[in-house]
């Protein structure tokens, strides 16, 4: 139910639907409702596209029922991670060892014989929701029982749990748009996932990968073959793949656009020369001649330097102010920031995609400046300088205040060219006065700033 009313932060106050349709019990009934509304308004139905992970199955079925461009339902529930691996294995490609089920007894034998650590996760979730690296049988069993029946971020209920071998290697994602079985790669990324706050897989960002790199030359053909194996011929997808010592191995193929609220679009447009996965998808559905003109892969080398950065919190509490955001927006490489955090928000330590503190895009022609700006952001995270919190005066909290204030002073004293209105850059220090004058007396450490 929550997903029906969810509006991405970037779309708040901007969405205006011509009509809304409530799904009914039968597929034909839902399709008839859509057709009735279209006919009564003299509209032509052009495409049926899912807006998120929870809509993939319905979009496949509804587009088929309406006679629109579709991937069809000849492979039931193709977003099922277990089904995907079985289809990939049947096609003769590297796949992951696995077992899945709704009851623990269905995976118990696998957990007793598979090498540890291993992965336990929901069968159909999004991001890192419910994913855990388990080091013992008891830990795997406990996590299985804790997520079965639990509501997922994408709005569904975890009805089955998947247990898989732990693939050793770096994780990549290949963004593709397909039309009639022609798979055009629009971007390849390296997932920057690291251990943090007791979690093994925390998103720190997405790093673009040159399509001419040795990794891409293996990843791209593999991803295209995976799409063929699972029967995806049309629309956007993004495949998550581990580059193991034996070569690429599928983690999962998401039959929809890359997530992250689409804040990566300006970066992709800069790197490709003007297009991204969203615009390419529109062409696939509505303008085949224009889609045919798109290159099979982006240019190599990419036309710009940039990254998507996920903000990670190493502290928790009720936010009093967001001084780190102001610094981020002043960095020369800053493009855009998407965040739900504001004064009064509750912030937790980041352990998954639902507890991050926002995401931003950085872009700069000078790679050294780009690297330095990202380092500033990471240092602010490490020293809890993104936010000030309403806090209790415990020894732990006072130590946090001291470290945060020291970090802010170091950042404010950096000599760089900040981003200012109308691109009127000039060389100056961002702040030249004593920051201690702006802080409450109880927040100034005894040794000063």
Secondary structure, DSSP 8 states (H G I E B T S, - for coil): -HHHH---GGGTTT---S------SSHHHHHHHHHHHHHHTT--------SSGGGHHHHHHHHHHTTSS---SSSTTTT-HHHHHHHHHHTTS----EEEESSGGGTHHHHHHS-SSEEEEESS--TTTT-EEE-SHHHHHHHHHHHTT-B-TTS-B---EEEEE---SEEEEEEEEEETTEEEEEEEEEEEEEEETTEEEEEEEEEE--TTSHHHHHHHHHHHHHHHHTT--SEEEEEEEEEETTEEEEEEEESS---GGGTTHHHHHHHHTS--HHHHHHHHHH-HHHHHHS-SS--SS-SS-EEEEE---S--EEEEE-HHHHHHHHSTTEEEEE----TT-EE----SGGG---EEEEE-S-HHHHHHHHHHHHHHHHTT-S-EEE----HHHHHHHHHHHHHHHHHHT-EE----GGG----EES--S-GGGGS-GGGS-TT--
